[in-house]
Amino acid sequence: MRKLLLIPLLLIGMVSMAQTKVSSYATFGGTLTGASADTLHELSTRSYTFELVNYQYELGLDVFILLDRTSGAVSVGQKTYYSNDGVNWPATAADSASLGNAIIDIPYAVTLTPAGGRYMKIVLLATSAVQLSSVYGYIRSYRKDKT
């Protein structure tokens, strides 16, 4: 009987390790605070990869990133890449920005349209000194050809 209960738990665990599929809305980064949040240290990188549902249509994507500063000034580079297979990524980013602030938390929002592939990867590179920040974000996708 225990073996029968263990099999569904293993399957659920394997499914949860897959990439995040975005049909309309998904959160990423440190959705929790404290030790569970994604913390960027100096020269560290965080990547978030999403599989876009309905990628064969013209999609619009709203991306919001918030860097919650622990202390001091924070400087982060953000790049967005698209791929059709999720393995081979172009050398040049489809979108990039430099995020930084010494006084308040750093919000960044962008609408990307149309999406350029089945997979989307957001890369954050911390370029500041040893100041920490937690990452919070969401992505929303929508079909532009629907009326």
TORKOL-4160 file (C-alpha; in steps of 0.2 Angstrom, whole numbers, padded with zeros to 4 digits, m for minus):
147
<pt num="1" X="0000" Y="0000" Z="0000"/>
<pt num="2" X="0014" Y="0012" Z="0004"/>
<pt num="3" X="0022" Y="0009" Z="m0013"/>
<pt num="4" X="0005" Y="0014" Z="m0021"/>
<pt num="5" X="0006" Y="0031" Z="m0012"/>
<pt num="6" X="0024" Y="0034" Z="m0016"/>
<pt num="7" X="0022" Y="0033" Z="m0035"/>
<pt num="8" X="0010" Y="0048" Z="m0036"/>
<pt num="9" X="0021" Y="0058" Z="m0025"/>
<pt num="10" X="0036" Y="0054" Z="m0036"/>
<pt num="11" X="0027" Y="0059" Z="m0052"/>
<pt num="12" X="0021" Y="0075" Z="m0044"/>
<pt num="13" X="0039" Y="0079" Z="m0039"/>
<pt num="14" X="0045" Y="0076" Z="m0057"/>
<pt num="15" X="0032" Y="0087" Z="m0065"/>
<pt num="16" X="0036" Y="0102" Z="m0053"/>
<pt num="17" X="0054" Y="0102" Z="m0059"/>
<pt num="18" X="0049" Y="0106" Z="m0077"/>
<pt num="19" X="0050" Y="0124" Z="m0084"/>
<pt num="20" X="0036" Y="0136" Z="m0080"/>
<pt num="21" X="0023" Y="0136" Z="m0093"/>
<pt num="22" X="0015" Y="0153" Z="m0095"/>
<pt num="23" X="m0003" Y="0153" Z="m0102"/>
<pt num="24" X="m0008" Y="0170" Z="m0095"/>
<pt num="25" X="0001" Y="0174" Z="m0079"/>
<pt num="26" X="0016" Y="0167" Z="m0069"/>
<pt num="27" X="0026" Y="0173" Z="m0054"/>
<pt num="28" X="0045" Y="0170" Z="m0053"/>
<pt num="29" X="0059" Y="0175" Z="m0042"/>
<pt num="30" X="0057" Y="0176" Z="m0023"/>
<pt num="31" X="0039" Y="0175" Z="m0021"/>
<pt num="32" X="0043" Y="0173" Z="m0002"/>
<pt num="33" X="0053" Y="0184" Z="0009"/>
<pt num="34" X="0069" Y="0180" Z="0020"/>
<pt num="35" X="0079" Y="0164" Z="0016"/>
<pt num="36" X="0067" Y="0158" Z="0003"/>
<pt num="37" X="0068" Y="0173" Z="m0008"/>
<pt num="38" X="0080" Y="0174" Z="m0023"/>
<pt num="39" X="0095" Y="0184" Z="m0017"/>
<pt num="40" X="0107" Y="0192" Z="m0029"/>
<pt num="41" X="0125" Y="0194" Z="m0023"/>
<pt num="42" X="0139" Y="0203" Z="m0031"/>
<pt num="43" X="0142" Y="0197" Z="m0049"/>
<pt num="44" X="0129" Y="0183" Z="m0047"/>
<pt num="45" X="0117" Y="0178" Z="m0060"/>
<pt num="46" X="0099" Y="0172" Z="m0059"/>
<pt num="47" X="0090" Y="0165" Z="m0074"/>
<pt num="48" X="0072" Y="0162" Z="m0076"/>
<pt num="49" X="0065" Y="0152" Z="m0091"/>
<pt num="50" X="0047" Y="0151" Z="m0097"/>
<pt num="51" X="0039" Y="0140" Z="m0110"/>
<pt num="52" X="0026" Y="0151" Z="m0118"/>
<pt num="53" X="0009" Y="0143" Z="m0122"/>
<pt num="54" X="0001" Y="0149" Z="m0139"/>
<pt num="55" X="0018" Y="0154" Z="m0145"/>
<pt num="56" X="0013" Y="0150" Z="m0163"/>
<pt num="57" X="0002" Y="0166" Z="m0162"/>
<pt num="58" X="0007" Y="0184" Z="m0160"/>
<pt num="59" X="0010" Y="0186" Z="m0141"/>
<pt num="60" X="0012" Y="0201" Z="m0130"/>
<pt num="61" X="0021" Y="0199" Z="m0114"/>
<pt num="62" X="0021" Y="0210" Z="m0099"/>
<pt num="63" X="0036" Y="0208" Z="m0088"/>
<pt num="64" X="0038" Y="0216" Z="m0070"/>
<pt num="65" X="0053" Y="0214" Z="m0060"/>
<pt num="66" X="0056" Y="0221" Z="m0042"/>
<pt num="67" X="0072" Y="0221" Z="m0033"/>
<pt num="68" X="0069" Y="0223" Z="m0015"/>
<pt num="69" X="0086" Y="0231" Z="m0008"/>
<pt num="70" X="0092" Y="0224" Z="0008"/>
<pt num="71" X="0105" Y="0238" Z="0010"/>
<pt num="72" X="0115" Y="0251" Z="0000"/>
<pt num="73" X="0115" Y="0254" Z="m0018"/>
<pt num="74" X="0110" Y="0240" Z="m0030"/>
<pt num="75" X="0115" Y="0239" Z="m0049"/>
<pt num="76" X="0108" Y="0225" Z="m0060"/>
<pt num="77" X="0108" Y="0221" Z="m0078"/>
<pt num="78" X="0093" Y="0213" Z="m0086"/>
<pt num="79" X="0092" Y="0204" Z="m0103"/>
<pt num="80" X="0078" Y="0195" Z="m0111"/>
<pt num="81" X="0081" Y="0181" Z="m0124"/>
<pt num="82" X="0070" Y="0170" Z="m0135"/>
<pt num="83" X="0073" Y="0152" Z="m0141"/>
<pt num="84" X="0062" Y="0140" Z="m0152"/>
<pt num="85" X="0070" Y="0124" Z="m0143"/>
<pt num="86" X="0074" Y="0131" Z="m0126"/>
<pt num="87" X="0092" Y="0125" Z="m0128"/>
<pt num="88" X="0100" Y="0137" Z="m0141"/>
<pt num="89" X="0099" Y="0155" Z="m0136"/>
<pt num="90" X="0105" Y="0170" Z="m0147"/>
<pt num="91" X="0121" Y="0179" Z="m0142"/>
<pt num="92" X="0111" Y="0196" Z="m0143"/>
<pt num="93" X="0097" Y="0199" Z="m0131"/>
<pt num="94" X="0080" Y="0204" Z="m0138"/>
<pt num="95" X="0078" Y="0217" Z="m0124"/>
<pt num="96" X="0090" Y="0224" Z="m0110"/>
<pt num="97" X="0090" Y="0237" Z="m0097"/>
<pt num="98" X="0102" Y="0243" Z="m0082"/>
<pt num="99" X="0092" Y="0243" Z="m0066"/>
<pt num="100" X="0099" Y="0253" Z="m0051"/>
<pt num="101" X="0095" Y="0263" Z="m0037"/>
<pt num="102" X="0103" Y="0269" Z="m0020"/>
<pt num="103" X="0087" Y="0276" Z="m0012"/>
<pt num="104" X="0072" Y="0265" Z="m0015"/>
<pt num="105" X="0068" Y="0248" Z="m0022"/>
<pt num="106" X="0070" Y="0246" Z="m0040"/>
<pt num="107" X="0054" Y="0242" Z="m0051"/>
<pt num="108" X="0056" Y="0238" Z="m0069"/>
<pt num="109" X="0041" Y="0235" Z="m0081"/>
<pt num="110" X="0042" Y="0232" Z="m0100"/>
<pt num="111" X="0029" Y="0226" Z="m0113"/>
<pt num="112" X="0037" Y="0215" Z="m0126"/>
<pt num="113" X="0027" Y="0212" Z="m0142"/>
<pt num="114" X="0027" Y="0201" Z="m0151"/>
<pt num="115" X="0036" Y="0187" Z="m0142"/>
<pt num="116" X="0050" Y="0179" Z="m0152"/>
<pt num="117" X="0050" Y="0161" Z="m0149"/>
<pt num="118" X="0043" Y="0146" Z="m0139"/>
<pt num="119" X="0054" Y="0149" Z="m0124"/>
<pt num="120" X="0059" Y="0165" Z="m0115"/>
<pt num="121" X="0073" Y="0168" Z="m0103"/>
<pt num="122" X="0076" Y="0182" Z="m0091"/>
<pt num="123" X="0093" Y="0184" Z="m0085"/>
<pt num="124" X="0098" Y="0196" Z="m0071"/>
<pt num="125" X="0117" Y="0200" Z="m0067"/>
<pt num="126" X="0121" Y="0209" Z="m0051"/>
<pt num="127" X="0135" Y="0221" Z="m0055"/>
<pt num="128" X="0135" Y="0231" Z="m0038"/>
<pt num="129" X="0146" Y="0229" Z="m0023"/>
<pt num="130" X="0142" Y="0217" Z="m0009"/>
<pt num="131" X="0124" Y="0224" Z="m0007"/>
<pt num="132" X="0110" Y="0211" Z="m0007"/>
<pt num="133" X="0093" Y="0212" Z="m0015"/>
<pt num="134" X="0079" Y="0200" Z="m0017"/>
<pt num="135" X="0070" Y="0197" Z="m0034"/>
<pt num="136" X="0052" Y="0197" Z="m0036"/>
<pt num="137" X="0043" Y="0196" Z="m0053"/>
<pt num="138" X="0028" Y="0191" Z="m0064"/>
<pt num="139" X="0026" Y="0188" Z="m0082"/>
<pt num="140" X="0009" Y="0190" Z="m0091"/>
<pt num="141" X="0006" Y="0183" Z="m0109"/>
<pt num="142" X="m0009" Y="0187" Z="m0120"/>
<pt num="143" X="m0013" Y="0184" Z="m0138"/>
<pt num="144" X="m0013" Y="0200" Z="m0148"/>
<pt num="145" X="m0023" Y="0192" Z="m0163"/>
<pt num="146" X="m0038" Y="0189" Z="m0152"/>
<pt num="147" X="m0052" Y="0202" Z="m0151"/>
